[in-house]
Amino acid sequence: MTTMRMTRFECMQALAARLENELVILSLGASVDEWYNAAPHMREASLFQQQLGCVTPQAFGLAVGLPHRRIVSLDTDGGMLFNLGILATLANEQPRNLFTVVWDNECYQSIGGPPTHTAKGKVDIAAIARGAGIEKAYTAETLEEFDKHCVAGLSADEPYVLVAKVSSVVQPGIKRKHSDGREDTYIFVRHVEATEGITIMGPSEHN
């Protein structure tokens, strides 16, 4: 008998319930709409990265630039496999405020679902992270495990990587976001400016 895997959306809902002042970087694809529906209160504090392999590196950059603030990376198995070197960087640099979640649905969902390397059951992203030197790297297969690791990851004082084994089902009936990457970037940057009391993009000379 096959056990139905937890969905990415229900995991997002569990994580979102624990977020308030964090900043979130997430991957492209259906997960963007799912996240904005699961975490409407985090809309301005979230930014999606449009290139595979760049989600966790961008989150790491934020973690270094804002060491007093918790940063959350919502990466994917495909994205992480594109840039495994970031795991070595996290192990060496030891950011104390970065919580990385990897949605492992074992496929490249946004291009029709061809399998990733994790689909055959031999490639273990959490094990790769531990091999790179990240001591706190785990895999969750149930919602209870996922939520338990979210609590630990959001309070950890060292890099924390959580691989969530989720189904490839996209949450039906969710509202699509009506903004493009440029608009989302401005929304995110202005949120960071307002909450940090800093200027990132100053007055334009071409008003």
C-alpha positions in Angstrom: 0.0 0.0 0.0 1.4 3.4 -1.1 1.4 6.1 1.5 0.4 9.6 0.2 3.2 12.1 0.7 2.6 15.4 2.5 2.0 18.3 0.1 4.3 21.3 -0.2 1.3 23.6 0.5 0.4 22.0 3.8 4.1 22.3 4.8 4.1 25.9 3.8 1.0 26.6 5.9 2.8 25.0 8.9 5.9 27.1 8.3 4.0 30.3 7.7 2.3 30.0 11.0 5.7 30.3 12.7 6.9 33.3 10.7 6.6 37.0 11.6 9.6 39.2 11.0 11.7 36.8 8.8 12.8 37.4 5.2 12.1 34.6 2.7 13.7 33.8 -0.6 11.9 31.2 -2.7 12.2 29.3 -6.0 10.3 30.0 -9.2 7.4 27.9 -10.4 4.1 26.8 -8.8 5.7 27.2 -5.3 5.5 31.0 -5.7 1.7 31.0 -5.9 1.4 28.4 -3.2 3.6 30.4 -0.8 1.8 33.7 -1.4 -1.5 31.9 -0.6 -0.1 29.9 2.4 1.6 33.0 3.9 -0.2 36.2 2.9 1.2 38.0 5.9 4.7 37.4 4.5 3.9 38.7 1.0 6.1 41.8 1.3 8.9 39.9 3.1 9.2 37.3 0.4 11.0 37.4 -2.9 11.2 34.7 -5.6 14.5 34.0 -7.4 14.1 33.3 -11.1 17.1 31.1 -11.7 17.7 27.5 -10.4 20.7 27.3 -8.2 20.4 30.8 -6.9 17.8 30.7 -4.1 19.9 29.6 -1.2 23.0 31.7 -2.4 20.8 34.8 -2.4 19.4 33.9 1.0 22.9 33.4 2.3 23.8 36.9 1.0 20.9 38.3 3.0 21.9 36.4 6.1 25.4 37.8 5.9 24.2 41.3 5.2 21.5 41.2 8.0 23.1 39.0 10.6 20.6 40.0 13.3 17.6 38.8 11.2 16.4 35.3 10.5 16.5 34.4 6.8 14.5 31.5 5.3 15.4 29.9 2.0 12.7 27.9 0.3 14.7 26.0 -2.3 13.9 22.9 -4.4 15.6 19.6 -5.1 16.2 20.7 -8.7 17.6 24.1 -7.6 19.8 22.7 -4.9 21.2 20.0 -7.3 22.1 22.8 -9.7 24.5 24.4 -7.1 25.6 21.9 -4.5 28.6 24.1 -3.8 26.4 26.4 -1.7 26.3 23.6 0.9 30.0 23.7 1.2 29.9 27.5 1.5 27.3 27.3 4.3 29.4 24.8 6.1 32.5 26.9 5.9 30.9 30.3 6.6 28.4 29.1 9.3 25.7 31.7 9.0 23.9 31.7 12.3 20.6 33.0 11.0 19.8 31.0 7.9 17.2 28.2 7.8 17.1 26.3 4.4 14.1 24.2 3.4 14.4 22.1 0.2 11.1 21.0 -1.3 12.0 17.6 -2.7 9.2 16.4 -5.0 11.7 14.4 -7.1 10.9 16.2 -10.3 11.4 19.5 -12.3 7.7 20.5 -11.9 7.8 23.8 -13.8 8.9 22.1 -17.1 6.5 19.2 -17.1 7.8 16.9 -14.4 11.0 15.1 -15.6 12.7 13.4 -12.7 15.5 14.9 -10.7 18.4 12.8 -9.4 16.5 12.2 -6.1 13.8 10.3 -7.8 15.8 7.0 -7.9 16.1 7.0 -4.2 19.9 7.0 -4.1 20.6 10.7 -4.0 20.0 12.1 -0.5 20.4 15.9 -0.3 20.4 16.0 3.5 23.3 13.5 3.5 25.1 15.6 1.0 24.7 18.6 3.2 26.1 16.7 6.2 29.0 15.4 4.1 29.7 19.0 3.2 30.0 19.9 6.9 26.5 21.0 7.9 25.8 19.2 11.1 22.1 20.0 11.3 20.7 18.6 8.0 17.6 16.4 8.1 14.9 14.9 6.0 11.2 15.1 6.9 8.6 12.8 5.5 5.6 13.6 7.7 4.0 17.0 8.5 4.7 16.4 12.2 8.4 15.9 11.5 8.5 18.9 9.2 6.9 21.2 11.9 9.3 19.9 14.6 12.3 20.8 12.4 10.8 24.2 11.6 10.8 25.0 15.3 14.4 23.9 15.6 15.5 25.5 12.3 14.0 28.9 13.1 15.9 29.1 16.4 19.2 27.4 15.4 22.4 29.2 15.9 24.1 27.6 12.9 23.1 26.6 9.4 20.0 24.3 9.4 18.9 22.4 6.3 15.6 20.6 6.1 14.7 18.4 3.1 10.9 18.0 2.9 9.9 15.0 0.8 6.6 16.3 -0.7 4.3 15.1 -3.4 4.4 16.7 -6.9 0.8 17.8 -6.6 0.2 21.5 -7.0 -2.4 22.9 -4.6 -5.6 23.2 -6.6 -7.7 26.4 -6.7 -5.1 28.8 -5.4 -5.1 32.4 -6.4 -2.4 33.4 -8.9 -0.3 36.4 -8.0 -0.7 39.5 -10.3 2.8 40.9 -10.3 6.0 40.4 -12.2 9.5 39.9 -10.9 10.4 43.6 -11.2 7.4 44.6 -9.1 8.1 41.9 -6.6 11.6 43.1 -6.2 10.6 46.6 -5.4 8.0 45.4 -2.9 10.6 43.3 -1.1 13.3 46.0 -1.1 11.0 48.6 0.2 9.9 46.2 3.0 13.5 45.6 4.0 14.2 49.4 4.0 11.1 50.1 6.1 11.7 47.3 8.6 15.5 47.9 8.9 15.5 51.7 8.8 17.9 51.7 5.9 18.1 53.0 2.3 18.9 50.4 -0.4 17.5 52.2 -3.5 17.6 56.0 -3.0 15.9 58.8 -4.9 15.9 58.4 -8.6 17.6 61.0 -10.7 15.1 60.5 -13.5 11.8 61.2 -11.8 
